């Protein structure tokens, strides 16, 4: 029994019904998925975590939690009082915005009084490192320093605590809790430089998820506050990770509009100039719209949230998703008695192979470890698939009885071009081949990879200058690199961290960093607490040094005995880590990661790093891991750039094999010559123009490979319809160029590089594809001359 060809049992109404049911399902799912918080804006969400060890990933996440929410404000003026006045007005404005769960201007005296009271019973067990060193070697020096302090102008401040803490050892410990000393006026931190005084105000956003509307509100708030302070004669500096995220989200939003509106307007103009009818415009819009809607819904359902940068790339999909509609519509100019059924029969193999090559290209993006690229891969693949299904299932019904009664001017141009361009290239092939070879070789020679993760963001110079100035004035915010400290138990962890902190002390003296924060620098473990107690007992109490010191200060014998009694009664006191953590601030609490599965872990935060190499060398210490997110992810970029090169080669081989089995090996080489030259020219263009070359360019080349195969296939299968094929490929290339060309105008470096790479590849593919079938053109030209 003979099987009927598929198109002989093709029922346009049935297929259109299937398409309608599918889109209704998409709409229902979308109405549920898109009502939630589905848009991601955080820069860190773009970065991979899959290759990190779980404990490093956990430490990195906890380290970044505070950075994601914190915003630092400095109100500046000619005098400290004016700066404080500006800051007080600013505080009211920030509290009214309801963006922040914490707005800190005045120094939290009550919090520190409470902490002092909670830790005071353990004062004999808590010694800072400097006090330990003095007691161990020169206990007399401690007494001497105390007397000098008490006789100094600020001695009156310490005199109040003498009765309860005569040796001032607890005052020393409590003071060491803050490694960088700040100037306070009216309970407010006031900083200064050569020109201004600056009042410090710290805020934490309520929500670290950084929703787009909150980021827009934050940007507006910063702008309005800056103008108000400036109008009052002051200056306002603002910095923090949320501001960089807000700028990135705002740029992405603008680029979505630019790419989306630009592509749409370009497509409308091209389609109207070509078809002079509303129906093709509506059908193309339907194919694009259904593809984008399905892509958005499926991505949100699969990932839970999608990044705003995915929508930037998604907007460029408009130009690609329209290709299938244009090829179908342009085929109507191929013969006079054209109808949708015949058109679909002729063009379906080319559309299907083109879809397959594009899907394989986007699938390559899905193999990357970067969540952002995985989202782009799924978004683009689903968008193209649904656009293809719209053309194949719906267009035959909606184009029934529709014909074009004109020959568009662009058809004459593309026909002339596809006939004469290949002949001119063939005539000048020797010098053109030499120029092309030199161009490609020279560009590849000077092409230099750049894998720095910081290129993912392109913040304005003003934002970077402000951040640097705030860092100079207020060097308290931890840098991105940190140490992860581990131990088999609390004692082992404490010992490992203490070893690290001693080495950091030495590097601090060498100006390798400004400061650091580690829990064991504040909280001694049980063993160290007992050592501290014994050190005090031996050097101060049993030796009689404390008693003589107290008598010299004017304490009576009863007060001396009371102090000795309190010391003796505190012998068994031990402050546990959970008890100490309960007394301290959130910043120090975040340093502790806890004990789990036989491991206790913490992080050591670093401030003002000047020599990262010297710090990284400390990871040879036992239980110490150096975590530099920028360096590790940049290294990951480099590794995956090499893997992506292999993936590109595999995709090339698979495409060649598939075409070889379908059309023969010689024809496969002919078709694949288009993407090969396109890839080479794209890479050379990157080199000659000094563009960024990274992992993302290689994924862009995967798309160039798919599009190049697409164009080559259409010309190879054109037969006697080269004119309509040329029109379809040209329109397809122009609309795709509109989308990716607009991406090339992006202020975000990787988006710009992605768009530049694809644009160069598409232009090259458009110039190379008509060369397929050159013999047929030469034969036709010879016959015309006869």
C-alpha positions in Angstrom: 0.0 0.0 0.0 1.4 3.4 -1.1 1.7 6.0 1.6 0.2 9.3 0.8 2.5 12.3 1.0 2.0 14.3 4.2 0.8 17.4 2.3 -1.9 15.3 0.5 -3.6 14.7 3.8 -2.9 18.2 5.1 -6.1 20.0 6.3 -5.5 23.7 7.0 -8.6 24.0 9.2 -7.4 21.1 11.4 -3.9 22.4 11.7 -5.1 25.9 12.5 -7.4 24.5 15.2 -4.4 22.7 16.7 -2.4 25.9 16.7 -5.3 27.8 18.4 -5.6 25.1 21.1 -1.9 25.3 21.8 -1.9 29.1 22.1 -4.9 29.0 24.4 -3.0 26.6 26.7 0.0 29.0 26.6 -2.3 32.0 27.4 -3.9 30.1 30.4 -0.4 29.1 31.7 0.8 32.7 31.2 -2.1 34.2 33.1 -0.9 32.2 36.1 2.8 32.4 35.7 3.1 36.1 34.8 1.1 37.3 37.8 3.9 36.4 40.1 7.3 38.1 40.6 8.9 36.6 37.5 11.5 39.2 36.5 15.1 38.9 37.8 17.3 42.0 37.9 20.3 41.0 40.1 23.6 40.9 38.3 24.7 38.0 40.5 21.8 35.9 39.1 23.7 35.8 35.8 26.7 34.0 37.3 27.1 30.3 37.6 27.4 28.3 40.9 27.3 24.8 39.6 31.1 24.3 39.5 31.6 25.6 43.0 31.9 23.3 46.0 28.7 23.5 48.1 30.4 25.1 51.1 32.0 27.8 48.8 28.7 28.5 47.1 27.0 28.9 50.6 29.8 31.2 51.8 29.6 33.3 48.7 25.8 33.6 48.9 26.0 34.7 52.6 28.9 37.0 51.9 26.8 38.7 49.2 23.6 39.0 51.1 24.5 42.2 52.9 26.2 43.7 49.8 23.0 43.2 47.8 20.9 45.4 50.1 23.3 48.0 51.5 23.4 51.6 50.2 25.9 54.1 51.6 25.0 57.8 51.6 27.4 60.7 52.3 26.0 64.2 52.7 28.8 66.7 52.2 29.1 70.4 53.1 31.7 73.1 54.0 31.2 72.5 57.8 30.4 69.4 59.8 27.2 71.0 61.2 25.9 71.7 57.7 26.7 68.1 56.6 24.8 66.8 59.6 21.8 69.0 58.8 21.8 67.7 55.2 22.0 64.1 56.5 19.1 64.6 59.0 16.8 66.0 56.2 17.9 63.1 54.0 17.1 60.6 56.7 13.5 61.8 56.8 13.2 61.5 53.0 14.6 58.0 53.0 12.3 56.8 55.8 9.3 58.2 54.0 10.2 56.3 50.8 9.5 53.0 52.6 12.3 51.3 50.5 14.5 50.5 53.5 14.1 48.4 56.5 17.0 50.2 58.2 18.1 53.8 58.0 21.0 54.5 60.4 22.3 58.0 61.0 22.9 58.4 64.7 25.4 56.0 66.3 23.4 53.3 68.0 24.4 54.0 71.6 21.7 51.8 73.2 22.8 48.8 71.1 26.4 49.2 72.2 25.4 49.7 75.9 23.4 46.5 75.8 26.2 44.6 74.2 28.6 46.0 76.8 26.3 44.8 79.6 25.9 41.3 78.1 29.6 40.7 77.6 30.8 42.4 80.8 30.4 39.2 83.0 33.0 37.5 80.7 35.5 40.4 80.8 38.3 38.3 82.3 38.0 35.8 79.5 37.9 38.4 76.6 41.2 39.9 75.7 42.1 41.5 72.4 45.2 40.5 70.6 47.2 43.6 71.5 46.4 43.3 75.2 47.4 39.6 75.1 50.8 40.5 73.6 51.5 43.2 76.1 50.5 41.0 79.1 52.6 38.1 77.9 55.8 40.2 77.5 55.6 43.5 79.4 52.6 43.7 81.8 54.1 46.9 83.3 53.6 48.5 79.9 49.8 47.9 80.2 49.7 49.8 83.5 51.8 52.6 82.0 49.5 52.9 79.0 46.4 53.0 81.3 47.9 55.8 83.3 48.8 57.8 80.2 45.3 57.4 78.9 43.7 58.4 82.2 45.8 61.6 82.3 45.1 62.5 78.7 42.3 64.9 77.6 40.0 61.9 76.8 40.8 60.3 80.2 37.5 61.6 81.7 35.6 59.3 79.3 37.5 56.2 80.6 37.4 57.3 84.2 33.6 56.5 84.4 34.4 52.7 83.8 37.3 52.5 86.2 35.2 51.4 89.2 33.8 48.3 87.3 36.8 47.8 85.0 39.9 49.1 86.9 42.4 47.5 84.6 40.5 48.8 81.5 41.0 45.4 79.8 37.3 45.1 78.9 37.3 48.7 77.5 40.3 47.7 75.4 38.5 44.6 74.1 35.3 46.5 73.4 37.2 49.2 71.5 38.9 46.5 69.4 35.5 45.3 68.1 35.7 48.2 65.6 39.0 48.0 63.8 38.6 51.3 62.0 38.1 54.3 64.3 35.5 56.9 63.2 34.9 60.5 64.3 31.5 61.1 66.0 29.7 64.4 66.2 26.3 64.5 67.9 26.3 60.7 67.6 26.8 60.9 63.8 29.8 59.6 61.9 31.5 62.6 60.2 34.2 62.0 57.7 36.4 64.6 56.0 38.7 65.3 53.1 40.5 68.4 52.0 37.4 70.2 50.8 34.4 69.0 52.7 32.9 67.3 55.7 30.7 64.3 55.1 27.9 62.9 57.3 27.4 59.2 57.0 24.1 57.5 56.6 23.7 53.7 56.1 20.6 52.0 54.7 19.5 48.4 53.9 16.8 47.7 51.3 13.8 45.9 52.6 14.0 43.3 49.8 17.2 41.8 48.4 15.4 40.4 45.4 15.7 43.9 43.8 12.4 44.0 41.9 12.4 46.3 38.8 9.8 48.8 40.3 11.8 49.1 43.5 15.0 49.7 41.6 13.3 52.4 39.5 12.0 54.0 42.7 15.5 53.9 44.2 17.0 55.6 41.1 14.4 58.3 41.3 15.0 58.7 45.0 18.8 59.1 44.5 18.2 61.7 41.8 15.7 63.8 43.8 17.8 63.6 47.0 20.9 64.7 45.1 19.1 67.7 43.6 17.7 68.7 47.0 21.0 68.5 48.8 22.7 70.4 45.9 20.0 73.1 46.0 20.7 73.5 49.7 24.4 74.1 49.0 25.7 70.6 49.7 26.8 67.5 47.8 25.5 64.0 48.0 27.5 60.8 47.3 25.6 57.5 47.0 26.9 54.0 46.2 26.0 50.4 46.7 25.4 47.2 44.7 21.6 48.1 44.3 22.6 51.2 42.4 24.7 49.2 39.9 21.9 46.8 39.6 19.4 49.6 39.1 21.6 51.1 36.3 21.9 47.7 34.6 18.1 47.1 34.8 17.4 50.6 33.5 19.8 50.2 30.6 18.3 46.8 29.8 14.8 48.2 29.8 15.8 51.0 27.4 17.6 48.5 25.1 14.5 46.2 25.1 12.5 49.2 23.9 15.2 50.2 21.4 15.6 46.7 19.9 11.9 45.9 20.1 10.6 49.1 18.6 13.4 49.4 16.1 13.0 45.9 14.8 9.2 46.2 14.7 9.3 49.5 12.7 11.9 48.1 10.4 9.9 45.0 9.7 6.7 47.1 9.1 8.5 49.3 6.6 10.2 46.4 4.8 7.0 44.3 4.6 4.8 47.2 3.5 7.4 48.2 0.8 7.5 44.6 -0.4 3.9 43.3 -0.1 1.8 46.6 0.0 -0.8 44.8 2.0 -2.0 44.7 5.6 -2.5 41.0 5.7 1.3 40.1 5.5 1.9 42.7 8.2 -0.7 41.1 10.5 0.5 37.6 9.8 4.1 38.4 10.5 3.1 40.2 13.7 1.1 37.1 14.7 4.0 34.8 14.1 6.4 37.1 16.1 3.9 37.8 18.9 2.9 34.2 19.4 6.6 33.1 19.4 7.6 35.8 22.0 4.6 35.0 24.2 5.2 31.3 24.2 8.9 31.9 24.9 8.2 34.1 27.8 5.6 31.8 29.4 7.7 28.6 29.0 10.8 30.3 30.3 9.1 31.6 33.4 7.5 28.2 34.0 10.8 26.4 33.6 13.1 28.8 35.5 10.7 30.4 37.9 12.1 33.8 37.0 13.9 35.2 34.0 16.6 37.9 33.9 15.9 41.2 32.3 18.9 40.7 30.1 17.2 37.7 28.6 14.4 40.0 27.4 17.1 42.2 25.7 18.1 39.2 23.7 14.5 38.2 23.4 13.7 41.5 21.8 16.3 40.7 19.1 14.3 37.5 18.4 11.7 39.6 16.6 14.0 39.9 13.5 14.8 36.1 13.5 11.3 34.8 14.2 9.9 36.8 11.2 12.2 34.8 8.8 9.8 31.9 8.4 6.8 34.2 7.6 8.9 36.2 5.1 10.2 33.1 3.3 6.6 31.8 3.0 5.3 35.1 1.7 8.1 35.8 -0.6 7.7 32.3 -2.2 4.4 33.7 -3.6 6.4 35.7 -6.2 8.1 32.5 -7.4 5.3 31.4 -9.8 2.1 32.9 -11.2 -0.4 30.2 -10.1 1.0 30.1 -6.5 -1.3 29.0 -3.7 -0.5 28.5 0.0 -0.6 24.7 -0.3 1.9 24.6 -3.1 4.0 27.2 -1.4 4.2 25.2 1.8 5.0 22.0 -0.1 8.0 23.7 -1.8 9.3 25.7 1.2 8.7 23.3 4.1 11.9 21.3 3.7 14.0 24.4 3.7 12.0 25.9 6.6 12.3 22.7 8.6 16.1 22.3 8.0 16.6 26.0 8.8 14.6 25.6 12.0 16.6 22.5 13.0 19.9 24.3 12.4 18.8 27.3 14.5 17.5 25.1 17.3 20.8 23.2 17.4 22.6 26.5 17.6 20.5 27.8 20.5 20.8 24.4 22.1 24.5 25.0 22.3 23.8 28.0 24.5 22.0 25.7 26.9 25.2 23.7 27.6 26.8 26.7 29.2 26.9 26.9 33.0 25.6 30.5 33.0 21.9 30.8 33.9 21.5 33.9 31.7 22.7 32.0 28.6 20.5 29.0 29.5 17.5 31.4 29.6 18.4 33.0 26.3 18.8 29.5 24.7 15.3 28.3 25.9 13.6 31.6 25.2 15.0 31.8 21.6 14.5 28.1 20.8 10.8 28.2 22.0 10.2 31.5 20.3 11.5 30.2 16.9 9.7 26.9 17.2 6.3 28.5 17.9 6.9 31.1 15.1 7.6 28.2 12.8 4.5 26.3 13.9 2.4 29.5 13.4 3.6 29.7 9.8 3.3 26.0 9.0 0.0 25.4 10.8 -1.9 28.7 10.4 -0.6 30.6 7.4 -2.1 28.2 4.7 -5.6 28.8 6.0 -5.2 32.6 6.5 -3.6 33.0 3.1 -6.2 31.0 1.2 -7.3 32.9 -1.9 -4.7 35.7 -1.3 -2.4 36.6 -4.1 -0.1 39.6 -4.9 -0.9 41.5 -8.1 2.4 43.5 -8.2 6.1 43.0 -8.6 7.8 44.8 -5.7 10.8 47.0 -6.5 12.9 45.3 -4.0 12.3 42.0 -5.9 13.9 43.6 -9.0 16.9 44.7 -6.9 17.4 41.3 -5.2 17.0 39.6 -8.6 19.6 41.8 -10.2 21.9 41.3 -7.2 21.7 37.5 -7.1 22.3 37.3 -10.8 25.2 39.8 -11.2 26.9 39.6 -7.8 28.1 36.0 -8.1 29.3 36.7 -11.7 31.3 39.7 -10.5 32.8 37.7 -7.6 33.8 34.9 -10.0 35.4 37.3 -12.4 37.5 38.9 -9.6 37.9 35.8 -7.5 41.7 35.8 -7.5 42.3 39.2 -5.9 39.1 38.9 -3.8 40.3 35.6 -2.4 43.7 37.1 -1.6 42.2 40.1 0.1 39.8 37.9 2.1 42.6 35.5 3.2 44.8 38.4 4.3 41.8 40.1 6.1 40.9 36.9 8.0 44.5 36.0 8.8 45.3 39.5 10.1 42.2 39.7 12.2 42.7 36.3 13.8 46.3 37.2 14.5 45.4 40.2 16.6 42.3 38.7 18.2 42.8 38.6 22.0 40.5 36.8 24.4 39.1 38.8 27.3 37.4 36.7 30.1 37.0 39.3 32.8 33.6 38.8 34.4 33.4 42.6 35.2 32.7 43.1 31.5 29.3 41.7 32.2 28.5 45.2 33.7 29.2 48.5 32.0 28.3 51.1 34.7 28.8 54.8 33.9 32.1 56.3 34.8 30.3 58.7 37.3 28.9 55.8 39.3 32.4 54.2 39.5 34.1 57.5 40.5 31.5 58.0 43.3 32.0 54.4 44.6 35.8 54.9 44.6 35.5 58.2 46.5 33.1 56.7 49.1 35.6 53.8 49.5 38.4 56.2 50.2 36.4 58.2 52.7 34.7 55.3 54.4 36.9 52.1 54.0 34.5 49.9 56.0 32.7 48.0 53.2 34.1 44.5 52.7 35.6 43.7 49.3 34.4 40.8 47.1 37.3 38.4 47.9 37.3 36.7 51.3 38.7 33.7 53.1 36.7 30.6 53.9 38.0 29.0 57.1 37.1 25.4 58.0 37.8 23.0 60.9 36.7 19.5 62.0 35.2 21.1 65.1 35.0 24.5 66.8 38.4 24.2 68.3 40.1 23.2 65.1 38.3 26.0 63.2 39.3 28.5 65.8 42.9 27.5 65.6 43.0 27.7 61.8 41.4 31.1 61.8 43.7 32.4 64.5 46.7 31.3 62.4 45.2 33.2 59.4 44.5 36.3 61.4 48.1 36.5 62.6 49.3 36.3 59.0 46.8 39.0 58.1 48.1 41.2 60.9 51.6 41.0 59.3 50.2 41.8 55.8 48.2 44.7 57.3 51.4 46.2 58.6 52.8 45.8 55.0 49.8 47.8 53.7 48.5 44.8 51.7 45.0 45.5 53.1 43.4 48.2 55.3 41.5 45.9 57.7 39.9 42.5 58.1 37.1 40.9 60.2 37.2 37.4 61.6 35.1 36.0 64.4 38.1 34.5 66.3 39.5 38.0 66.5 36.5 38.9 68.7 35.4 35.6 70.3 38.1 33.4 71.9 37.1 29.7 72.1 36.8 28.0 75.5 40.4 27.0 75.6 41.6 30.5 74.7 39.2 32.0 77.3 40.9 29.9 80.0 44.3 30.9 78.7 43.3 34.6 78.8 42.1 34.1 82.4 45.3 32.4 83.5 47.3 35.1 81.8 45.6 37.8 83.7 45.9 35.8 86.9 49.6 35.3 86.5 50.6 38.7 85.2 48.3 41.1 87.0 46.4 39.5 89.9 48.8 37.0 91.5 51.8 39.2 90.9 50.3 42.1 92.9 50.7 44.5 89.9 46.9 45.2 89.7 46.7 45.8 93.5 49.5 48.4 93.4 48.1 50.0 90.3 44.6 50.4 91.9 46.1 51.8 95.1 48.1 54.3 93.1 44.9 55.4 91.4 43.3 56.0 94.8 41.1 52.9 95.2 40.7 51.8 98.9 41.4 48.4 100.2 37.7 47.3 100.1 37.6 48.1 96.4 40.7 46.1 95.7 39.4 43.1 97.6 36.1 43.4 95.7 37.9 43.3 92.4 40.0 40.3 93.5 36.9 38.5 94.6 35.0 39.2 91.3 38.1 37.9 89.5 38.2 34.6 91.5 34.4 34.0 91.1 34.7 34.4 87.3 37.2 31.5 87.0 34.7 29.1 85.5 32.9 31.5 83.2 32.8 30.5 79.5 31.1 32.5 76.7 29.9 30.2 74.0 29.9 31.3 70.3 26.0 31.4 70.0 25.9 33.6 73.1 28.5 35.9 71.7 26.8 36.0 68.2 23.5 37.0 69.9 25.2 40.2 71.3 26.9 41.4 68.1 25.7 43.1 64.9 24.4 41.6 61.7 27.7 42.1 59.8 29.7 40.0 62.2 26.9 37.4 62.5 27.1 36.9 58.7 30.7 35.7 59.1 29.6 32.5 60.8 28.5 29.7 58.6 27.9 27.1 61.3 28.8 23.5 62.0 27.5 20.7 59.8 28.6 17.2 58.8 31.7 17.3 60.9 32.8 20.8 59.7 32.7 24.2 61.3 33.1 27.1 58.9 33.3 30.9 58.8 34.4 33.6 56.5 37.0 36.3 57.0 36.0 39.6 55.4 38.7 41.8 53.9 38.6 45.6 53.6 40.8 47.8 51.4 42.7 45.1 49.5 45.9 46.5 47.9 47.8 43.2 47.2 45.5 40.4 46.3 48.5 38.1 45.3 49.9 38.2 48.8 46.5 37.4 50.3 45.8 34.6 47.9 49.1 33.0 49.0 47.7 32.4 52.4 45.3 29.7 51.1 48.2 27.2 51.7 47.5 27.5 55.4 45.5 24.5 56.9 41.7 24.9 56.5 42.0 28.1 54.5 40.4 28.7 51.1 40.8 32.0 49.2 37.5 32.9 47.5 37.8 35.5 44.8 34.5 35.5 42.9 35.8 37.8 40.1 38.9 35.7 39.5 37.2 32.3 39.8 34.3 33.2 37.4 36.7 34.9 35.0 38.7 31.6 35.0 35.4 29.8 34.4 34.8 32.1 31.4 38.2 31.1 30.0 37.6 27.4 30.5 34.2 27.5 28.9 35.4 29.7 26.0 37.7 26.7 25.2 34.8 24.3 25.6 32.5 26.5 23.5 35.1 26.4 20.7 34.9 22.6 20.8 31.1 22.8 20.9 31.2 25.0 17.8 33.4 22.5 16.0 31.0 19.6 17.0 28.0 21.6 15.8 29.8 22.2 12.5 30.6 18.5 12.1 27.0 17.5 12.9 25.6 20.0 10.4 28.0 18.8 7.8 27.2 15.1 8.4 23.4 15.8 8.3 23.7 17.7 5.0 26.1 15.1 3.6 23.6 12.3 4.2 20.7 14.4 2.8 22.3 16.0 -0.2 25.7 14.3 -0.7 29.1 15.2 0.6 30.1 17.5 -2.2 26.9 19.5 -1.8 27.4 19.5 2.0 30.8 21.2 1.5 29.2 23.7 -0.8 26.4 24.6 1.7 28.8 24.7 4.7 31.2 27.0 3.0 28.7 29.9 3.8 28.8 29.5 7.6 32.5 28.7 7.6 33.4 32.0 5.8 30.9 33.9 7.9 32.5 32.5 11.1 36.0 33.4 10.0 35.0 36.9 8.9 33.2 37.6 12.2 36.2 36.6 14.2 38.5 38.7 12.0 36.2 41.7 12.4 36.4 41.3 16.2 40.2 41.5 15.9 40.4 44.4 13.5 37.9 46.5 15.4 39.4 45.7 18.8 36.1 44.2 20.0 35.6 42.1 23.1 36.2 38.4 22.4 34.9 36.1 25.1 32.8 33.1 25.7 29.7 35.0 24.6 31.1 35.7 21.1 31.5 31.9 20.6 27.9 31.4 21.5 27.0 34.2 19.0 29.0 32.3 16.4 26.7 29.3 17.0 23.9 31.5 15.8 25.9 32.6 12.8 26.5 28.9 12.0 22.7 28.2 12.1 21.8 31.3 10.1 24.6 30.6 7.6 23.4 27.1 7.0 19.9 28.4 6.7 20.8 30.9 3.9 23.0 28.4 2.1 20.2 25.8 2.2 17.6 28.1 0.7 19.9 29.0 -2.2 20.9 25.4 -2.7 17.3 24.3 -2.9 16.0 27.3 -4.8 16.1 25.7 -8.3 14.2 27.9 -10.7 13.0 30.1 -7.8 16.2 31.9 -7.1 14.5 35.3 -7.5 11.9 34.7 -4.8 14.5 32.9 -2.6 16.8 35.9 -3.0 14.0 38.2 -1.9 13.2 36.0 1.1 16.8 35.6 2.2 17.4 39.4 1.8 14.4 40.4 3.8 15.3 37.8 6.4 18.8 39.1 6.7 17.7 42.7 6.8 15.2 42.1 9.7 17.7 40.0 11.6 20.4 42.7 11.0 17.9 45.2 12.4 17.6 43.2 15.6 21.2 42.2 16.2 22.5 45.4 14.8 20.6 47.3 17.4 22.1 44.9 20.0 25.5 46.1 18.8 24.6 49.6 20.0 24.1 48.4 23.6 26.1 50.0 26.4 26.6 46.6 28.0 29.8 45.2 26.7 28.8 41.6 26.2 25.5 42.5 24.6 27.3 44.8 22.2 29.9 42.1 21.4 27.2 39.5 20.8 25.3 41.8 18.5 28.5 42.9 16.6 29.5 39.2 16.1 26.1 38.1 14.7 25.8 41.2 12.6 29.2 40.6 10.9 28.3 37.0 10.4 24.9 37.7 8.9 26.3 40.3 6.4 28.9 37.8 5.3 26.4 35.0 5.0 24.1 37.2 2.9 27.1 38.0 0.6 28.2 34.3 0.3 24.9 32.5 0.0 24.1 33.7 -3.6 27.4 32.2 -4.8 25.8 28.7 -4.3 24.5 27.7 -7.8 27.1 29.8 -9.6 27.3 27.3 -12.4 23.6 27.6 -13.1 23.9 31.4 -13.2 26.9 31.1 -15.6 24.9 28.8 -17.9 21.9 31.1 -17.9 24.1 34.1 -18.6 25.8 32.2 -21.5 22.4 31.3 -23.0 21.1 34.9 -22.7 24.2 36.1 -24.6 23.6 33.6 -27.4 
